[in-house]
Amino acid sequence: MLKLNAEMTILVGMKPIDMRCSIDRLTMKVVETFSASPQSKTLYLFHNKQRDKIKALLWDKNGFILLYKRIERDHFCFPKVFHEEKLLITHEQLYGLLAGFDFVRMHDYPELNFSYYF
């Protein structure tokens, strides 16, 4: 299980990419798609057209980390039509996405506090 720093942001590229992209091409995609520094405290996530593969790029002190996941059955739940090029997601949404859930529909529900139980 991937454990991320609490202050780390997670940005998802909503347009599919070629999964042959290596670290160098992904850093170019980060600059082009997110207009951001690849060395920021951000996990950048990309997917392929078939939505069965994910690559993530992360800077760690003195080098890049490249993460890759291929889902064996079905596909990752990325919206087929999305009007933005990028999306900021929470850590919980990332873990849901990696597990195969629809991360767009996942959100924090407000905590319920009752004063009367009966």
CYANA upper distance limits for C-alpha pairs under 8 A (distance plus 0.5 A):
  4 LEU  CA      8 MET  CA      7.30
  4 LEU  CA     91 HIS  CA      8.31
  7 GLU  CA     41 LYS  CA      8.37
  8 MET  CA     41 LYS  CA      5.87
  8 MET  CA     42 THR  CA      5.91
  8 MET  CA     43 LEU  CA      7.66
  9 THR  CA     41 LYS  CA      7.21
  9 THR  CA     42 THR  CA      5.25
  9 THR  CA     43 LEU  CA      6.80
  9 THR  CA     88 LEU  CA      7.94
  9 THR  CA     89 ILE  CA      8.14
  9 THR  CA     90 THR  CA      7.97
 10 ILE  CA     42 THR  CA      6.09
 10 ILE  CA     43 LEU  CA      5.27
 10 ILE  CA     44 TYR  CA      6.59
 10 ILE  CA     45 LEU  CA      7.89
 10 ILE  CA     88 LEU  CA      6.36
 10 ILE  CA     89 ILE  CA      6.15
 10 ILE  CA     90 THR  CA      7.20
 10 ILE  CA     91 HIS  CA      7.80
 10 ILE  CA     94 LEU  CA      8.28
 11 LEU  CA     42 THR  CA      7.58
 11 LEU  CA     43 LEU  CA      6.78
 11 LEU  CA     44 TYR  CA      5.59
 11 LEU  CA     45 LEU  CA      6.64
 11 LEU  CA     86 LYS  CA      7.06
 11 LEU  CA     87 LEU  CA      6.09
 11 LEU  CA     88 LEU  CA      5.16
 11 LEU  CA     89 ILE  CA      6.83
 12 VAL  CA     44 TYR  CA      6.51
 12 VAL  CA     45 LEU  CA      5.17
 12 VAL  CA     46 PHE  CA      6.63
 12 VAL  CA     86 LYS  CA      5.93
 12 VAL  CA     87 LEU  CA      5.57
 12 VAL  CA     88 LEU  CA      6.85
 12 VAL  CA     89 ILE  CA      7.80
 13 GLY  CA     33 THR  CA      7.57
 13 GLY  CA     34 PHE  CA      8.39
 13 GLY  CA     44 TYR  CA      7.97
 13 GLY  CA     45 LEU  CA      6.59
 13 GLY  CA     46 PHE  CA      5.75
 13 GLY  CA     47 HIS  CA      8.00
 13 GLY  CA     85 GLU  CA      6.42
 13 GLY  CA     86 LYS  CA      5.09
 13 GLY  CA     87 LEU  CA      7.12
 14 MET  CA     46 PHE  CA      7.86
 14 MET  CA     47 HIS  CA      8.27
 14 MET  CA     78 PHE  CA      8.17
 14 MET  CA     82 PHE  CA      7.48
 14 MET  CA     84 GLU  CA      7.57
 14 MET  CA     85 GLU  CA      5.68
 14 MET  CA     86 LYS  CA      5.87
 14 MET  CA     87 LEU  CA      7.49
 15 LYS  CA     46 PHE  CA      8.38
 15 LYS  CA     47 HIS  CA      8.12
 15 LYS  CA     85 GLU  CA      6.73
 16 PRO  CA     46 PHE  CA      7.39
 16 PRO  CA     47 HIS  CA      5.80
 16 PRO  CA     48 ASN  CA      5.11
 16 PRO  CA     49 LYS  CA      5.48
 16 PRO  CA     51 ARG  CA      8.46
 17 ILE  CA     21 CYS  CA      8.36
 17 ILE  CA     46 PHE  CA      7.26
 17 ILE  CA     47 HIS  CA      6.62
 17 ILE  CA     48 ASN  CA      5.66
 17 ILE  CA     49 LYS  CA      7.43
 18 ASP  CA     48 ASN  CA      6.68
 18 ASP  CA     49 LYS  CA      8.48
 19 MET  CA     47 HIS  CA      8.08
 19 MET  CA     48 ASN  CA      6.66
 19 MET  CA     53 LYS  CA      8.13
 19 MET  CA     55 LYS  CA      8.02
 21 CYS  CA     25 ARG  CA      5.93
 21 CYS  CA     26 LEU  CA      6.61
 22 SER  CA     26 LEU  CA      6.60
 23 ILE  CA     27 THR  CA      6.62
 23 ILE  CA     57 LEU  CA      7.85
 23 ILE  CA     64 PHE  CA      7.87
 23 ILE  CA     66 LEU  CA      7.26
 24 ASP  CA     28 MET  CA      7.06
 25 ARG  CA     29 LYS  CA      6.78
 26 LEU  CA     30 VAL  CA      6.68
 26 LEU  CA     57 LEU  CA      7.70
 27 THR  CA     31 VAL  CA      6.95
 27 THR  CA     38 PRO  CA      6.31
 27 THR  CA     57 LEU  CA      8.32
 28 MET  CA     32 GLU  CA      6.64
 29 LYS  CA     33 THR  CA      6.08
 29 LYS  CA     34 PHE  CA      8.20
 30 VAL  CA     34 PHE  CA      5.81
 30 VAL  CA     35 SER  CA      7.17
 30 VAL  CA     36 ALA  CA      6.83
 30 VAL  CA     37 SER  CA      7.73
 30 VAL  CA     38 PRO  CA      6.61
 30 VAL  CA     44 TYR  CA      7.65
 31 VAL  CA     35 SER  CA      5.12
 31 VAL  CA     36 ALA  CA      5.74
 31 VAL  CA     37 SER  CA      6.85
 31 VAL  CA     38 PRO  CA      7.50
 33 THR  CA     85 GLU  CA      7.25
 33 THR  CA     86 LYS  CA      7.69
 34 PHE  CA     86 LYS  CA      7.31
 36 ALA  CA     40 SER  CA      8.15
 38 PRO  CA     42 THR  CA      8.23
 38 PRO  CA     58 LEU  CA      7.96
 38 PRO  CA     59 TRP  CA      7.33
 39 GLN  CA     58 LEU  CA      7.99
 39 GLN  CA     59 TRP  CA      5.62
 39 GLN  CA     60 ASP  CA      8.46
 40 SER  CA     59 TRP  CA      7.46
 41 LYS  CA     58 LEU  CA      8.21
 41 LYS  CA     59 TRP  CA      7.57
 42 THR  CA     58 LEU  CA      7.04
 42 THR  CA     59 TRP  CA      8.21
 43 LEU  CA     56 ALA  CA      7.08
 43 LEU  CA     57 LEU  CA      6.39
 43 LEU  CA     58 LEU  CA      5.51
 43 LEU  CA     59 TRP  CA      8.42
 44 TYR  CA     56 ALA  CA      5.87
 44 TYR  CA     57 LEU  CA      5.65
 44 TYR  CA     58 LEU  CA      7.06
 45 LEU  CA     54 ILE  CA      7.51
 45 LEU  CA     55 LYS  CA      6.41
 45 LEU  CA     56 ALA  CA      4.84
 45 LEU  CA     57 LEU  CA      7.09
 46 PHE  CA     54 ILE  CA      6.17
 46 PHE  CA     55 LYS  CA      5.75
 46 PHE  CA     56 ALA  CA      6.63
 47 HIS  CA     51 ARG  CA      6.44
 47 HIS  CA     52 ASP  CA      8.09
 47 HIS  CA     53 LYS  CA      6.22
 47 HIS  CA     54 ILE  CA      4.98
 47 HIS  CA     55 LYS  CA      6.79
 48 ASN  CA     52 ASP  CA      7.35
 48 ASN  CA     53 LYS  CA      6.30
 48 ASN  CA     54 ILE  CA      7.30
 50 GLN  CA     75 HIS  CA      7.89
 51 ARG  CA     75 HIS  CA      5.87
 51 ARG  CA     76 PHE  CA      5.89
 51 ARG  CA     77 CYS  CA      7.88
 51 ARG  CA     78 PHE  CA      7.51
 52 ASP  CA     70 ARG  CA      6.24
 52 ASP  CA     71 ILE  CA      5.87
 52 ASP  CA     72 GLU  CA      8.06
 52 ASP  CA     74 ASP  CA      7.72
 52 ASP  CA     75 HIS  CA      5.05
 52 ASP  CA     76 PHE  CA      6.22
 53 LYS  CA     68 TYR  CA      7.78
 53 LYS  CA     69 LYS  CA      6.17
 53 LYS  CA     70 ARG  CA      4.91
 53 LYS  CA     71 ILE  CA      6.88
 53 LYS  CA     75 HIS  CA      8.46
 53 LYS  CA     76 PHE  CA      8.15
 54 ILE  CA     67 LEU  CA      8.43
 54 ILE  CA     68 TYR  CA      6.11
 54 ILE  CA     69 LYS  CA      5.70
 54 ILE  CA     70 ARG  CA      6.99
 55 LYS  CA     66 LEU  CA      7.45
 55 LYS  CA     67 LEU  CA      5.96
 55 LYS  CA     68 TYR  CA      4.98
 55 LYS  CA     69 LYS  CA      7.10
 56 ALA  CA     66 LEU  CA      6.26
 56 ALA  CA     67 LEU  CA      5.41
 56 ALA  CA     68 TYR  CA      6.96
 57 LEU  CA     64 PHE  CA      7.31
 57 LEU  CA     65 ILE  CA      6.34
 57 LEU  CA     66 LEU  CA      5.43
 57 LEU  CA     67 LEU  CA      6.97
 58 LEU  CA     64 PHE  CA      6.12
 58 LEU  CA     65 ILE  CA      5.59
 58 LEU  CA     66 LEU  CA      7.12
 59 TRP  CA     63 GLY  CA      6.39
 59 TRP  CA     64 PHE  CA      4.98
 59 TRP  CA     65 ILE  CA      6.60
 60 ASP  CA     64 PHE  CA      6.40
 60 ASP  CA     65 ILE  CA      7.29
 71 ILE  CA     75 HIS  CA      6.82
 71 ILE  CA     76 PHE  CA      7.74
 71 ILE  CA    100 GLY  CA      8.48
 75 HIS  CA    100 GLY  CA      7.67
 76 PHE  CA     97 LEU  CA      7.16
 76 PHE  CA     98 LEU  CA      8.04
 76 PHE  CA    100 GLY  CA      5.82
 76 PHE  CA    101 PHE  CA      7.79
 76 PHE  CA    102 ASP  CA      8.21
 77 CYS  CA     97 LEU  CA      7.38
 77 CYS  CA    100 GLY  CA      7.03
 77 CYS  CA    101 PHE  CA      6.81
 77 CYS  CA    102 ASP  CA      5.41
 77 CYS  CA    103 PHE  CA      7.46
 78 PHE  CA    102 ASP  CA      7.70
 78 PHE  CA    103 PHE  CA      8.28
 78 PHE  CA    104 VAL  CA      8.34
 79 PRO  CA    104 VAL  CA      8.37
 89 ILE  CA     93 GLN  CA      6.53
 89 ILE  CA     94 LEU  CA      7.33
 90 THR  CA     94 LEU  CA      6.85
 91 HIS  CA     95 TYR  CA      6.84
 92 GLU  CA     96 GLY  CA      6.64
 93 GLN  CA     97 LEU  CA      6.50
 93 GLN  CA    103 PHE  CA      5.45
 93 GLN  CA    104 VAL  CA      7.98
 93 GLN  CA    106 MET  CA      6.67
 93 GLN  CA    107 HIS  CA      7.93
 94 LEU  CA     98 LEU  CA      6.68
 94 LEU  CA    103 PHE  CA      7.55
 95 TYR  CA     99 ALA  CA      6.69
 96 GLY  CA    100 GLY  CA      6.82
 96 GLY  CA    101 PHE  CA      5.59
 96 GLY  CA    102 ASP  CA      7.58
 96 GLY  CA    103 PHE  CA      6.29
 96 GLY  CA    106 MET  CA      8.31
 97 LEU  CA    101 PHE  CA      5.68
 97 LEU  CA    102 ASP  CA      6.81
 97 LEU  CA    103 PHE  CA      5.71
102 ASP  CA    106 MET  CA      7.33
